[in-house]
């Protein structure tokens, strides 16, 4: 079955690979195309295609007014105060709430005049897409030196998705300062920054010319809430807020996020748990013959020369992981949520490893 699946998979164009994880209808259709079986929209899937915490922060009680009334400025300010404290935002920077960091990724490029934009790659694909759509001359570069040489604004995902590459806070500060002197901006996407609050762009003196994006849903496991934050100098933050308009964030989102952002004990215990579970996943992947090449505590990036075959085997078992057009050896795995999910993944990996040894 493995060879048959691989042959089918090789016939799939890179352009047909999913752009994002999490869409199980898309996964079922992809499986049907690979196996030749009819799609079953009700089949149970093990979704490991996202980097979302599978153990979410418990939801607080939400009062009826949060659903019925428009959020007040006072409630929004309370959310921003909680985010400022959680993210350790310097007083000279302003924080803006948005309906997901994805909205900010697409909004930001429209606030700058078209110019060169260097995206440190490979990374989350929506950055390149959004800057290109806004008319910028986008250049994918593989290191900071090349980004500086591109003579434009720079986008950096830190820690990076999918390989977990990191720049230290002092390196980011120095880069932002150098760009600011040339009239350029550094945009740092810290979607997975909650995993190490001392390693982000705001952990050192934040210079002018720096914009930091934070995602609420990934670490807190509540991606459906759609909440993100932009942290920027006051003038640019005001422009972001004006473009978002009134009531960009819902009352229920404010209530949930205020509770989670202030729950320091849950955050500490969750970081420890995620580290332990990521190490457990590493052992499972290595037992399957994969090489761990990076990631964060919310996802692991692994490599294998026969990754296409393994991807097909996983799809056949209705286990969804991420594959990447730019490197067919890479697969990205999210964390299994329970022992049964780990066993389900382990069974496919064991079968793959046994086949690879033959």
Residue frames relative to the residue before (quaternion, step in Angstrom):
aa qw qx qy qz dx dy dz
X 1.0000 0.0000 0.0000 0.0000 0.00 0.00 0.00
X 0.6188 0.5718 -0.3473 0.4118 3.55 1.06 -0.78
X 0.6779 0.4840 -0.3049 0.4617 3.58 0.88 -0.94
X 0.6293 0.5321 -0.3269 0.4626 3.58 1.03 -0.79
X 0.6616 0.5007 -0.3043 0.4679 3.58 0.96 -0.89
X 0.6565 0.5103 -0.3251 0.4504 3.56 0.94 -0.84
X 0.6364 0.5285 -0.3385 0.4485 3.56 0.95 -0.79
X 0.6480 0.4967 -0.3202 0.4804 3.57 0.98 -0.80
X 0.6658 0.5236 -0.3132 0.4294 3.56 0.92 -0.91
X 0.6335 0.5401 -0.3427 0.4353 3.58 1.00 -0.73
X 0.6396 0.5346 -0.3275 0.4448 3.56 1.20 -0.42
X 0.5905 0.5781 -0.3704 0.4242 3.57 1.25 -0.19
X 0.4267 -0.7109 0.4991 0.2518 3.58 -0.79 0.99
X 0.6054 -0.5614 0.4204 0.3763 3.56 -1.16 0.60
X 0.6281 0.5562 -0.3373 0.4270 3.57 1.05 -0.74
X 0.6451 0.5302 -0.3239 0.4447 3.59 1.21 -0.42
X 0.4900 0.6577 -0.4457 0.3587 3.60 1.21 -0.16
X 0.5526 -0.6202 0.4307 0.3528 3.61 -0.99 0.76
X 0.4427 -0.6902 0.5104 0.2593 3.55 -1.06 0.79
X 0.7921 0.1443 -0.0546 0.5906 3.58 1.06 -0.77
X 0.4567 -0.6390 0.5314 0.3173 3.51 -1.29 0.26
X 0.6683 0.5780 -0.3437 0.3181 3.53 -1.36 -0.11
X 0.6456 0.4999 -0.3373 0.4685 3.61 1.18 -0.29
X 0.1892 -0.8355 0.5079 0.0906 3.58 -0.07 1.29
X 0.5530 0.5626 -0.4057 0.4616 3.59 1.18 -0.33
X 0.6370 0.5082 -0.3081 0.4910 3.55 1.06 -0.79
X 0.6396 0.5295 -0.3184 0.4573 3.57 1.02 -0.83
X 0.6583 0.5079 -0.3103 0.4609 3.59 0.95 -0.87
X 0.6447 0.5050 -0.3192 0.4769 3.58 1.01 -0.78
X 0.6390 0.5193 -0.3203 0.4685 3.57 1.01 -0.81
X 0.6389 0.5231 -0.3194 0.4649 3.57 1.00 -0.84
X 0.6472 0.5233 -0.3225 0.4509 3.57 0.93 -0.88
X 0.6631 0.5089 -0.3054 0.4562 3.56 1.00 -0.79
X 0.6919 0.4791 -0.2732 0.4660 3.55 1.08 -0.72
X 0.7708 0.3753 -0.1870 0.4797 3.59 0.94 -0.87
X 0.4240 -0.6996 0.4721 0.3285 3.56 1.17 -0.52
X 0.5404 0.6066 -0.4062 0.4183 3.59 1.27 0.07
X 0.5775 -0.5830 0.4386 0.3663 3.55 -1.18 0.52
X 0.5147 -0.6353 0.4785 0.3201 3.56 -1.06 0.73
X 0.1296 -0.7694 0.6222 0.0630 3.55 -1.10 0.79
X 0.2793 -0.8096 0.4889 0.1658 3.62 -0.16 1.21
X 0.6991 0.4624 -0.2774 0.4696 3.61 1.19 -0.30
X 0.4471 0.7088 -0.4517 0.3059 3.61 1.23 -0.01
X 0.4494 -0.6980 0.4833 0.2779 3.62 -0.98 0.77
X 0.1493 -0.7917 0.5906 0.0463 3.55 -0.89 1.02
X 0.2765 -0.6674 0.6537 0.2253 3.50 -1.35 0.41
X 0.1413 -0.8307 0.5371 0.0381 3.57 -0.25 1.29
X 0.0508 0.7850 -0.6116 0.0851 3.54 -0.47 1.28
X 0.4377 0.7471 -0.4077 0.2900 3.56 1.26 0.39
X 0.7099 0.4001 -0.2667 0.5146 3.61 1.22 -0.10
X 0.4119 -0.6785 0.5422 0.2756 3.55 -1.30 0.19
X 0.3571 0.7378 -0.4887 0.2989 3.57 1.00 0.84
X 0.5325 -0.6351 0.4614 0.3166 3.57 -0.93 0.93
X 0.3078 -0.7831 0.5057 0.1904 3.64 -0.60 1.04
X 0.6853 0.3970 -0.2763 0.5444 3.62 1.30 0.01
X 0.1234 -0.8695 0.4730 0.0701 3.59 0.43 1.22
X 0.6083 -0.5093 0.4570 0.4020 3.50 -1.35 0.31
X 0.5063 -0.6565 0.4527 0.3282 3.61 -0.89 0.85
X 0.4571 -0.6948 0.4867 0.2673 3.54 -0.99 0.85
X 0.3814 -0.7076 0.5386 0.2526 3.59 -0.94 0.82
X 0.5911 -0.5019 0.4527 0.4403 3.55 -1.28 0.04
X 0.1809 -0.7854 0.5873 0.0743 3.54 -0.89 0.98
X 0.4049 -0.7413 0.4882 0.2197 3.54 -0.64 1.13
X 0.6423 -0.5532 0.3737 0.3765 3.54 -1.19 0.56
X 0.6086 0.5784 -0.3600 0.4068 3.59 1.04 -0.68
X 0.5964 0.5770 -0.3654 0.4216 3.59 1.11 -0.63
X 0.6935 0.4468 -0.2599 0.5019 3.56 1.18 -0.58
X 0.7443 0.4519 -0.2288 0.4353 3.57 0.98 -0.82
X 0.7822 0.3370 -0.1587 0.4993 3.57 0.97 -0.88
X 0.5441 -0.5747 0.4861 0.3706 3.54 -1.22 0.46
X 0.5384 -0.6219 0.4442 0.3550 3.61 -0.99 0.72
X 0.3811 -0.7162 0.5365 0.2325 3.55 -1.00 0.81
X 0.6345 -0.5119 0.4055 0.4135 3.54 -1.28 0.31
X 0.6106 0.5642 -0.3410 0.4388 3.55 1.07 -0.70
X 0.6668 0.4890 -0.3002 0.4755 3.59 0.96 -0.83
X 0.6430 0.5129 -0.3211 0.4693 3.57 0.99 -0.82
X 0.6471 0.5153 -0.3226 0.4600 3.59 0.96 -0.84
X 0.6249 0.5275 -0.3429 0.4622 3.60 1.05 -0.70
X 0.6248 0.5177 -0.3329 0.4804 3.58 1.06 -0.71
X 0.6770 0.4915 -0.2983 0.4595 3.58 0.87 -0.93
X 0.6139 0.5304 -0.3485 0.4694 3.61 1.06 -0.65
X 0.6531 0.5041 -0.3125 0.4709 3.59 0.99 -0.84
X 0.6627 0.4910 -0.3043 0.4766 3.59 0.98 -0.81
X 0.6216 0.5446 -0.3395 0.4492 3.59 1.00 -0.80
X 0.6792 0.4779 -0.2914 0.4747 3.58 0.93 -0.88
X 0.6684 0.5128 -0.3033 0.4452 3.59 0.90 -0.93
X 0.7694 0.3639 -0.1843 0.4916 3.58 0.90 -0.93
X 0.3764 -0.7536 0.4647 0.2730 3.60 1.32 0.01
X 0.1598 0.8225 -0.5236 0.1546 3.55 0.88 1.03
X 0.4469 -0.6893 0.4967 0.2799 3.63 -0.76 0.98
X 0.6095 -0.6073 0.3748 0.3453 3.55 -1.08 0.74
X 0.6541 0.5318 -0.3339 0.4218 3.60 1.06 -0.58
X 0.6709 0.4438 -0.3004 0.5125 3.59 1.26 -0.15
X 0.3230 -0.7328 0.5722 0.1767 3.52 -1.23 0.60
X 0.2405 -0.7681 0.5783 0.1329 3.58 -1.12 0.66
X 0.1304 -0.7885 0.6008 0.0173 3.54 -0.97 0.99
X 0.2859 -0.7551 0.5671 0.1627 3.60 -0.94 0.90
X 0.0571 -0.7964 0.6018 -0.0170 3.54 -1.04 0.87
X 0.5599 -0.6015 0.4385 0.3639 3.60 -1.22 0.33
X 0.8085 -0.1208 0.0193 0.5757 3.56 0.59 1.22
X 0.5219 -0.6342 0.4653 0.3301 3.56 -1.08 0.70
X 0.5334 0.6187 -0.4082 0.4075 3.60 1.20 -0.40
X 0.6295 0.5269 -0.3359 0.4617 3.59 1.00 -0.77
X 0.6626 0.5004 -0.3000 0.4695 3.57 1.01 -0.78
X 0.6019 0.5632 -0.3547 0.4413 3.59 1.04 -0.75
X 0.7290 0.4113 -0.2392 0.4921 3.58 0.99 -0.80
X 0.6424 0.5300 -0.3299 0.4444 3.58 1.14 -0.48
X 0.6410 0.5959 -0.3408 0.3431 3.57 0.81 -1.01
X 0.6824 0.4966 -0.3351 0.4189 3.67 0.70 -0.87
X 0.6311 0.5470 -0.3417 0.4310 3.59 1.13 -0.53
X 0.6326 0.5468 -0.3302 0.4379 3.61 1.23 -0.24
X 0.6959 0.4125 -0.2596 0.5275 3.58 1.30 -0.12
X 0.5390 -0.6003 0.4783 0.3469 3.55 -1.13 0.66
X 0.5942 -0.5813 0.4054 0.3802 3.62 -1.01 0.73
X 0.1826 0.7510 -0.5998 0.2071 3.53 -0.86 1.09
X 0.6682 -0.4411 0.3568 0.4813 3.61 -1.20 -0.01
X 0.0370 -0.7717 0.6349 0.0081 3.56 -1.11 0.75
X 0.1799 -0.7960 0.5735 0.0717 3.56 -0.63 1.16
X 0.1302 -0.7754 0.6162 0.0449 3.57 -0.81 1.07
X 0.3198 -0.7415 0.5522 0.2073 3.60 -0.56 1.12
X 0.0217 -0.8486 0.5175 -0.1080 3.53 -0.35 1.36
X 0.5453 -0.0993 -0.8220 -0.1306 1.52 -2.46 0.62
X 0.0502 0.7972 -0.5958 0.0839 3.53 -1.05 0.80
X 0.7711 -0.3145 0.2502 0.4939 3.56 -1.28 -0.29
X 0.4451 -0.7779 0.3838 0.2223 3.55 -0.48 1.25
X 0.5823 0.6154 -0.3869 0.3640 3.61 1.11 -0.49
X 0.5590 0.5929 -0.4056 0.4141 3.60 1.14 -0.42
X 0.6839 0.4688 -0.2932 0.4760 3.57 0.79 -0.97
X 0.6469 0.5330 -0.3179 0.4430 3.57 0.96 -0.86
X 0.7093 0.4770 -0.2803 0.4368 3.59 0.80 -0.99
X 0.6611 0.4896 -0.3202 0.4697 3.61 0.98 -0.74
X 0.6395 0.5116 -0.3303 0.4692 3.58 1.02 -0.74
X 0.6541 0.5185 -0.3170 0.4504 3.60 0.94 -0.84
X 0.6845 0.4693 -0.2808 0.4819 3.59 1.14 -0.60
X 0.6298 -0.6013 0.3145 0.3780 3.58 1.26 0.24
X 0.4851 0.6628 -0.4416 0.3610 3.59 1.21 0.22
X 0.4627 -0.6404 0.5373 0.2952 3.55 -1.26 0.53
X 0.1288 -0.8503 0.5091 0.0350 3.56 0.07 1.33
X 0.0439 -0.7818 0.6219 -0.0080 3.53 -0.97 0.96
X 0.2539 -0.7485 0.5961 0.1414 3.55 -0.69 1.12
X 0.0194 -0.8018 0.5960 -0.0398 3.57 -0.68 1.13
X 0.4049 -0.7572 0.4658 0.2139 3.56 -1.10 0.59
X 0.7900 0.1700 -0.1343 0.5735 3.60 1.23 0.14
X 0.6672 -0.5284 0.3559 0.3860 3.54 -1.28 0.39
X 0.6035 0.5643 -0.3620 0.4317 3.59 1.01 -0.71
X 0.6727 0.4770 -0.2895 0.4860 3.56 0.94 -0.86
X 0.6099 0.5474 -0.3500 0.4538 3.59 1.10 -0.68
X 0.6549 0.5023 -0.3110 0.4712 3.58 0.95 -0.83
X 0.6719 0.5095 -0.2967 0.4484 3.57 0.99 -0.85
X 0.5931 0.6069 -0.3612 0.3866 3.59 1.19 -0.46
X 0.3216 -0.8094 0.4518 0.1930 3.59 1.33 -0.10
X 0.6539 0.4539 -0.3521 0.4923 3.56 0.85 0.98
X 0.7090 -0.3758 0.3315 0.4962 3.54 -1.25 -0.36
X 0.2604 -0.7776 0.5611 0.1125 3.57 -1.14 0.68
X 0.1500 -0.7622 0.6251 0.0754 3.56 -1.03 0.89
X 0.0130 -0.7962 0.6015 -0.0642 3.53 -0.81 1.12
X 0.1891 -0.7470 0.6252 0.1239 3.59 -0.91 0.91
X 0.0847 0.8215 -0.5444 0.1470 3.55 -0.56 1.19
X 0.4199 -0.3257 -0.7946 0.2937 1.60 -0.91 2.35
X 0.5469 -0.6744 0.4020 0.2906 3.50 -1.07 0.81
X 0.2440 -0.7117 0.6412 0.1508 3.49 -1.29 0.60
X 0.6065 -0.2036 -0.7685 0.0121 1.69 -1.49 2.02
X 0.6422 0.6054 -0.3283 0.3366 3.64 1.11 -0.28
X 0.4898 -0.7028 0.4149 0.3067 3.61 1.24 -0.02
X 0.3136 0.7647 -0.5075 0.2436 3.60 1.24 0.22
X 0.0913 -0.8192 0.5661 0.0079 3.59 -0.94 0.89
X 0.1837 -0.7022 0.6691 0.1594 3.49 -1.32 0.54
X 0.4861 -0.6606 0.4876 0.2992 3.57 -1.03 0.79
X 0.6687 -0.5223 0.3405 0.4052 3.62 -1.15 0.55
X 0.6771 0.4933 -0.3130 0.4474 3.58 0.89 -0.84
X 0.6153 0.5273 -0.3492 0.4706 3.61 1.13 -0.58
X 0.6510 0.5071 -0.3145 0.4692 3.56 0.98 -0.81
X 0.6480 0.5229 -0.3189 0.4528 3.57 0.94 -0.86
X 0.6625 0.4987 -0.3060 0.4677 3.56 0.96 -0.86
X 0.6422 0.5191 -0.3180 0.4659 3.58 1.01 -0.80
X 0.6655 0.5005 -0.3057 0.4617 3.59 0.89 -0.91
X 0.6512 0.5179 -0.3185 0.4542 3.56 0.95 -0.84
X 0.6554 0.5073 -0.3128 0.4639 3.58 0.96 -0.85
X 0.6630 0.4945 -0.3084 0.4699 3.59 0.96 -0.83
X 0.6422 0.5410 -0.3285 0.4324 3.58 0.96 -0.88
X 0.6335 0.5367 -0.3341 0.4460 3.60 1.01 -0.76
X 0.7049 0.4166 -0.2489 0.5173 3.56 1.21 -0.54
X 0.5497 -0.6391 0.3823 0.3785 3.58 1.28 0.21
X 0.5630 0.5890 -0.3806 0.4373 3.57 1.20 0.52
X 0.3887 -0.7292 0.5284 0.1950 3.55 -1.29 0.44
X 0.2185 -0.7186 0.6410 0.1583 3.51 -1.29 0.55
X 0.1072 -0.7744 0.6222 0.0412 3.57 -0.74 1.08
X 0.0828 -0.8038 0.5891 0.0034 3.59 -0.60 1.16
X 0.2034 -0.7711 0.5976 0.0832 3.54 -0.64 1.19
X 0.0372 -0.8146 0.5780 -0.0300 3.57 -0.44 1.26
X 0.0406 0.8425 -0.5336 0.0612 3.57 0.87 1.00
X 0.7636 0.2858 -0.1654 0.5548 3.58 1.13 -0.64
X 0.3320 0.7968 -0.4508 0.2273 3.56 1.24 0.43
X 0.5570 0.6283 -0.3946 0.3733 3.61 1.15 -0.42
X 0.5719 0.6264 -0.3796 0.3695 3.58 1.17 -0.45
X 0.7783 0.0567 -0.0442 0.6237 3.58 1.20 -0.48
X 0.2013 -0.8437 0.4843 0.1143 3.60 0.16 1.25
X 0.6606 0.5076 -0.3154 0.4544 3.61 1.19 -0.29
X 0.6821 0.5206 -0.2756 0.4334 3.59 1.25 -0.16
X 0.5344 0.6716 -0.3861 0.3380 3.58 1.25 0.08
X 0.7331 -0.4401 0.3084 0.4169 3.50 -1.38 0.12
X 0.6989 0.4743 -0.2731 0.4604 3.59 1.12 -0.59
X 0.4904 0.6836 -0.4247 0.3344 3.59 1.27 -0.03
X 0.7260 0.2696 -0.2183 0.5938 3.59 1.25 -0.21
X 0.7399 -0.3900 0.2715 0.4762 3.57 -1.26 0.11
X 0.2965 -0.7811 0.5273 0.1544 3.57 -0.66 1.11
X 0.2568 -0.7920 0.5338 0.1479 3.60 -0.45 1.14
X 0.6233 -0.4682 0.4378 0.4478 3.53 -1.33 0.05
X 0.7413 0.4174 -0.2864 0.4406 3.55 -1.20 0.45
X 0.6222 0.5243 -0.3401 0.4715 3.58 1.27 0.25
X 0.0361 -0.7549 0.6546 0.0172 3.56 -1.04 0.91
X 0.1032 -0.7899 0.6034 0.0363 3.57 -0.84 0.99
X 0.1743 -0.7689 0.6092 0.0856 3.55 -0.95 0.95
X 0.0718 -0.7875 0.6116 0.0268 3.56 -0.97 0.89
X 0.2478 -0.7534 0.5960 0.1257 3.53 -1.10 0.83
X 0.3557 -0.7473 0.5212 0.2082 3.59 -0.79 0.98
X 0.7039 0.5688 -0.2805 0.3199 3.56 0.83 -1.04
X 0.6463 0.5717 -0.3450 0.3693 3.60 0.96 -0.75
X 0.7366 0.4029 -0.2421 0.4863 3.60 0.62 -1.08
X 0.7319 0.4169 -0.2424 0.4814 3.59 0.91 -0.85
X 0.4555 -0.7407 0.4105 0.2747 3.58 1.30 0.05
X 0.6178 0.5438 -0.3230 0.4672 3.58 1.22 0.45
X 0.0431 0.8600 -0.5065 0.0444 3.55 0.89 0.98
X 0.6219 0.5694 -0.3430 0.4138 3.59 1.11 -0.60
X 0.5254 0.6385 -0.4025 0.3927 3.56 1.26 -0.25
X 0.1792 -0.8172 0.5124 0.1937 3.57 1.22 -0.73
X 0.4139 0.6674 -0.5112 0.3492 3.54 0.18 1.34
X 0.1190 0.7684 -0.6215 0.0959 3.53 -0.98 0.91
X 0.2751 -0.7637 0.5666 0.1414 3.53 -1.30 0.29
X 0.1839 -0.7228 0.6523 0.1353 3.52 -1.26 0.64
X 0.1190 -0.7720 0.6235 0.0336 3.55 -0.92 0.98
X 0.1776 0.8050 -0.5222 0.2186 3.56 -0.44 1.21
X 0.6528 -0.4507 0.4026 0.4567 3.59 -1.28 0.12
X 0.6774 -0.5761 0.2836 0.3589 3.54 -1.05 0.83
X 0.6577 0.5174 -0.3348 0.4332 3.61 0.88 -0.82
X 0.6889 0.4575 -0.2854 0.4844 3.58 0.87 -0.92
X 0.6225 0.5404 -0.3440 0.4496 3.60 0.99 -0.76
X 0.6385 0.5234 -0.3276 0.4595 3.58 1.01 -0.78
X 0.6448 0.5086 -0.3194 0.4728 3.58 1.03 -0.73
X 0.6202 0.5274 -0.3389 0.4715 3.59 1.03 -0.75
X 0.6710 0.5069 -0.2931 0.4549 3.55 0.88 -1.01
X 0.6501 0.5192 -0.3202 0.4531 3.58 0.96 -0.83
X 0.6760 0.4893 -0.2987 0.4630 3.58 0.97 -0.80
X 0.6365 0.5253 -0.3316 0.4572 3.59 1.08 -0.61
X 0.3456 -0.7637 0.4770 0.2643 3.55 1.13 -0.63
X 0.6975 -0.4625 0.3466 0.4237 3.52 -1.34 -0.03
X 0.8597 0.1424 -0.1108 0.4779 3.54 -1.25 0.63
X 0.1400 0.8171 -0.5410 0.1416 3.57 0.85 0.99
X 0.7529 0.2874 -0.1532 0.5719 3.57 1.20 -0.56
X 0.4465 -0.7267 0.4608 0.2454 3.58 -0.86 0.96
X 0.6526 -0.5188 0.3925 0.3885 3.55 -1.29 0.38
X 0.6640 0.4823 -0.3252 0.4699 3.65 0.86 -0.80
X 0.6303 0.5261 -0.3430 0.4565 3.60 0.99 -0.74
X 0.6298 0.5301 -0.3294 0.4624 3.58 1.00 -0.80
X 0.6748 0.5030 -0.2992 0.4495 3.59 0.87 -0.95
X 0.6796 0.4854 -0.2924 0.4659 3.59 0.88 -0.93
X 0.7082 0.4783 -0.2765 0.4396 3.57 0.80 -0.99
X 0.6079 0.5449 -0.3688 0.4445 3.61 0.99 -0.67
X 0.6632 0.4981 -0.3103 0.4644 3.58 0.93 -0.86
X 0.7075 0.4746 -0.2745 0.4459 3.59 0.85 -0.94
X 0.6674 0.5146 -0.3099 0.4401 3.59 0.89 -0.90
X 0.7173 0.4377 -0.2505 0.4808 3.58 1.12 -0.61
X 0.5775 0.6020 -0.3693 0.4096 3.59 1.28 -0.15
X 0.1353 -0.8492 0.5078 0.0515 3.56 0.39 1.28
X 0.6451 0.5283 -0.3346 0.4391 3.60 0.96 -0.78
X 0.6398 0.5064 -0.3284 0.4758 3.60 0.95 -0.84
X 0.6444 0.5296 -0.3282 0.4434 3.59 0.93 -0.85
X 0.6660 0.5002 -0.3086 0.4593 3.59 0.90 -0.87
X 0.6795 0.4795 -0.2932 0.4715 3.59 0.86 -0.93
X 0.6495 0.5256 -0.3190 0.4473 3.57 1.01 -0.77
X 0.6197 0.5274 -0.3523 0.4623 3.60 0.97 -0.73
X 0.6522 0.5043 -0.3165 0.4692 3.58 0.93 -0.84
X 0.6653 0.5068 -0.3073 0.4540 3.57 0.91 -0.88
X 0.6650 0.5088 -0.3107 0.4499 3.57 0.88 -0.88
X 0.6253 0.5272 -0.3395 0.4644 3.59 0.99 -0.75
X 0.6707 0.4946 -0.2990 0.4648 3.58 0.91 -0.91
X 0.6839 0.4824 -0.2926 0.4625 3.59 0.92 -0.87
X 0.6169 0.5306 -0.3479 0.4658 3.60 1.07 -0.65
X 0.6396 0.5099 -0.3228 0.4762 3.59 1.03 -0.77
X 0.6261 0.5289 -0.3285 0.4695 3.59 1.07 -0.75
X 0.6484 0.5056 -0.3114 0.4764 3.57 1.00 -0.83
X 0.5967 0.5630 -0.3595 0.4447 3.60 1.00 -0.75
X 0.6749 0.4973 -0.3040 0.4525 3.57 0.85 -0.94
X 0.6372 0.5279 -0.3221 0.4599 3.57 1.04 -0.78
X 0.6817 0.4860 -0.2835 0.4677 3.57 0.92 -0.92
X 0.6590 0.5028 -0.3133 0.4633 3.57 0.94 -0.82
X 0.6179 0.5312 -0.3440 0.4665 3.60 1.09 -0.65
X 0.6711 0.4782 -0.2846 0.4899 3.55 1.21 -0.50
X 0.5952 -0.6139 0.3397 0.3918 3.56 1.29 0.15
X 0.5171 0.6384 -0.4249 0.3801 3.61 1.23 0.24
X 0.3665 -0.6984 0.5732 0.2222 3.52 -1.26 0.53
X 0.3160 -0.7335 0.5693 0.1950 3.58 -0.78 1.02
X 0.0592 -0.8371 0.5438 0.0016 3.58 -0.57 1.11
X 0.8133 -0.1495 0.0757 0.5572 3.60 1.19 0.04
X 0.3021 0.7549 -0.5602 0.1580 3.50 -1.35 -0.33
X 0.3831 -0.6511 0.5799 0.3049 3.51 -1.34 -0.39
X 0.6941 -0.4517 0.3337 0.4504 3.57 -1.25 -0.13
X 0.6647 0.4820 -0.3127 0.4775 3.61 1.24 -0.08
X 0.7897 0.0371 -0.0457 0.6106 3.60 1.22 -0.22
X 0.2235 -0.7536 0.6044 0.1301 3.52 -1.26 0.53
X 0.2440 -0.7431 0.6080 0.1365 3.53 -1.06 0.87
X 0.0250 -0.8078 0.5873 -0.0440 3.55 -0.71 1.14
X 0.2261 -0.7797 0.5738 0.1082 3.54 -1.22 0.53
X 0.1081 0.7547 -0.6440 0.0625 3.51 -1.25 0.64
X 0.5398 -0.6398 0.4351 0.3316 3.57 -0.98 0.78
X 0.7414 0.3339 -0.2020 0.5460 3.58 1.18 -0.52
X 0.1503 0.8337 -0.5157 0.1282 3.56 1.08 0.77
X 0.6064 0.5599 -0.3635 0.4321 3.61 1.01 -0.68
X 0.6495 0.5093 -0.3085 0.4729 3.55 1.03 -0.80
X 0.6597 0.4943 -0.3086 0.4746 3.58 0.95 -0.85
X 0.6137 0.5488 -0.3449 0.4508 3.59 0.98 -0.80
X 0.6680 0.4902 -0.2953 0.4756 3.57 0.96 -0.88
X 0.6356 0.5208 -0.3303 0.4645 3.60 1.00 -0.78
X 0.6559 0.5060 -0.3081 0.4677 3.58 0.98 -0.83
X 0.6383 0.5146 -0.3258 0.4708 3.57 0.97 -0.81
X 0.6333 0.5395 -0.3344 0.4428 3.57 0.95 -0.85
X 0.7098 0.4107 -0.2369 0.5209 3.58 1.16 -0.70
X 0.4281 -0.7188 0.4274 0.3426 3.56 1.35 0.15
X 0.4343 0.5941 -0.5302 0.4212 3.51 0.76 1.20
X 0.1781 -0.8249 0.5347 0.0436 3.55 -0.56 1.21
X 0.0424 0.7656 -0.6394 0.0561 3.56 -0.80 1.09
X 0.5435 -0.6191 0.4543 0.3390 3.56 -1.29 0.14
X 0.1029 -0.7534 0.6469 0.0573 3.52 -1.11 0.83
X 0.2709 -0.7956 0.5323 0.1021 3.59 -1.10 0.65
X 0.4725 -0.7039 0.4621 0.2604 3.54 -0.81 1.07
X 0.6875 0.5117 -0.3027 0.4171 3.59 0.98 -0.77
X 0.7865 0.0865 -0.0843 0.6057 3.62 1.21 -0.27
X 0.2614 -0.8169 0.4943 0.1418 3.61 -0.16 1.24
X 0.5916 0.5700 -0.3781 0.4268 3.61 1.22 -0.09
X 0.6476 0.5653 -0.3038 0.4109 3.59 1.23 -0.41
X 0.0330 0.7352 -0.6769 -0.0109 3.50 -1.25 0.69
X 0.1937 -0.7762 0.5898 0.1101 3.57 -1.01 0.82
X 0.1496 -0.8059 0.5724 0.0205 3.53 -0.84 1.10
X 0.3014 -0.7080 0.6077 0.1965 3.55 -1.00 0.86
X 0.6398 -0.5516 0.3821 0.3748 3.57 -1.30 0.14
X 0.4181 -0.6599 0.5538 0.2881 3.61 -0.94 0.82
X 0.4465 -0.7432 0.4457 0.2229 3.56 -0.97 0.90
X 0.8099 0.0936 -0.0231 0.5786 3.61 1.16 -0.40
X 0.7058 -0.4597 0.3291 0.4268 3.55 -1.31 0.22
X 0.6381 0.5343 -0.3331 0.4433 3.58 1.00 -0.78
X 0.6503 0.5024 -0.3144 0.4753 3.59 1.02 -0.77
X 0.6330 0.5194 -0.3308 0.4692 3.59 1.00 -0.77
X 0.6566 0.5086 -0.3112 0.4619 3.58 0.97 -0.86
X 0.6326 0.5358 -0.3267 0.4538 3.57 1.03 -0.79
X 0.6596 0.4786 -0.2951 0.4988 3.57 0.99 -0.86
X 0.6636 0.5340 -0.3077 0.4240 3.57 0.89 -0.96
X 0.6215 0.5535 -0.3448 0.4342 3.58 1.03 -0.73
X 0.6668 0.4786 -0.3033 0.4840 3.60 0.96 -0.85
X 0.6513 0.5166 -0.3187 0.4554 3.59 0.96 -0.85
X 0.6462 0.5173 -0.3236 0.4584 3.59 0.99 -0.81
X 0.6527 0.5035 -0.3117 0.4726 3.57 0.99 -0.81
X 0.6387 0.5177 -0.3224 0.4691 3.56 1.03 -0.78
X 0.6631 0.5095 -0.3098 0.4525 3.59 0.89 -0.93
X 0.6436 0.5158 -0.3237 0.4636 3.57 0.99 -0.82
X 0.6672 0.4943 -0.3023 0.4682 3.59 0.97 -0.82
X 0.6479 0.5310 -0.3189 0.4434 3.57 1.03 -0.81
X 0.6629 0.5116 -0.3043 0.4541 3.59 1.13 -0.62
X 0.6117 0.5739 -0.3624 0.4064 3.59 1.19 -0.42
